[in-house]
Amino acid sequence: MLRKHPGKENLHTRTMILFDVLGNYRWDVKMVLTLAAFAAAFGEFCIIMQQCPCNPLAVSVSMLKHLPRNLSTLRPQFKALSLLIRTAMDVTKCIIKLEGLPFRYARLDDETMVIAKSWIYVATYWVTRSMVACTSQIRDIKAKKPEQVRSDSTLIAAWELLSLAYKLSSVCTHLRRQVDLCHQQMEEKMHQKLLKVFQEVHPDNQDVLGILLASKDELPLKNSSTQHKLGVSEVKDKVVLILVSKAELLPLEGLLLLLERTYDHHHHKKLEGSYEIVWISVSDTWADSERDMFDFLSNSLPWYSVRRPWVLYSAVVNYIKQEWGYKNDPLIVVLDSQGMVTNSNAMDMVFIWGARAYPFSSSKEEQLWDEENWTLKLLLDEIDPLLTTWVEEDRNICIYGSDNLDWIREFNAKFKVIRNAGVQLEMVYAGCKDLSEQVRRMSAVIGEELHRNLFTFTKLHFFWLRLESIRRSKVKLGQTIHSDDHILKEVSALLDTANEGWVIIGRGNTADIVRLSACDAVKWLDRFPEWEANVTKLGFVSALRAAIDPSPPPPPPPGPCNHSKVVPYAEGLTEETVLCEKCMHPMKKYVVYE
């Protein structure tokens, strides 16, 4: 572009020579290289000219390079030059957008493609010719002596550049219209392709993931631990959890809970290599702050990430929004080893059961709920190791919450009397659903004044996040609070009144569990002497329930209850009536010898 070609100084000839040089490159690459070459020549000139009025060094450099010192005469030429460069940039962006369409996954109509290609050829020619003209004028300006810089020659040069700018602007209008048409048609074809690929049966998940993670990148994934660029073959024959979210993913507590329930869960070691999480970050803007946040998290978290989510094809992002219902709230779509969607959102399932929910399908979710009862284990599942031990040891545990410190002190005083009467009872403060700074302060006060506080502020978040997940999971399966689902009724009642003060008292991993409001809890604990005698016979929780509702238990279902429970012999085991977890009736006792 800079060198002179004796006898070939007209623009068309020089442009065609340049095409010969760039013949092996794609059309969008031709444009990028041409603009980059011009920028290298023009950039140095602009910097020196802009700095001349205020920078002595720039003045010295301009003198050494024999650059003109009076720029006022050249102002019309520079104005026309800037307009032409901006127009050339717009045309180049259109060409890049068209060449970047996912032709490997879907083809445009032949007629549409022929018209688009013809406009690319025309646009490429005029951009290249414009850059050659600009380079020539910059070279001529550098070669002129100060006395040769005249207004008439400057106006002629400016008019030449403006003519090219108007021609290029017209080309850009037609090209942009054609590119938009191609983009719209490709969106429709890619959407149909995605719909089809998720309905077909595949031998593995490679075809599905190949088009789902379709981008301009052959290695779309990144391993955070090694920073290696990876292809979709890394997750072949595995269950894949597609985590879709914004760049910031989740609030800190939710992110920590997700980590704890997946990669830090004790079941994860047993399932090593059976499933992987792939994070697809979605944004409409991809501002610098979002890219920085994504880079930080994707380099820190233990799962795979789409390495450059901003280059995902818009058809893929639109499919995720339309077909998977993504609306800025994080979701986990589960693909089995053949690439079939087995769960449209397993986020709540993961929060509730963690890796124990493998393979995270909707049918597994229903199976897990069929096996669950309203127990302390469901409420406290592995949030704290000591709590888990207490549940396994069948201890009486009281979980309570309030933001009223006076009530908390009164309530603990009542329980101190009961513990002094010989009742083994563990206390756990769980705060309120709205975890304010006041709850954080009260948690510290309770730890200092009343009893050991097992829940850190982060674990308080875990507790309430899991309760919300339990309710959403039940509702997702078609349950309502007006149905006979006991778990949903209890969780909904707790969540809806959580900020008013509440108490849950239960025993181990049994259905022996009572929920009370703050006022009722104090009332019935005050009357402990009236029902204390039943504690030895029924156990503390059952005695409390009998005091609250002295009416006889509902009749057992027709036929005998076949539920059994084996209690291993232990030294010092006391005689105690055991209630059936299913029908809540006293169980007959038999002795089995091995």
Summary of the structure (lengths in Angstrom):
residues: 594
radius of gyration: 36.2
end to end distance: 95.4
largest distance: 117.8
contacts: 1771
relative contact order: 0.06
helix: 56%
strand: 9%
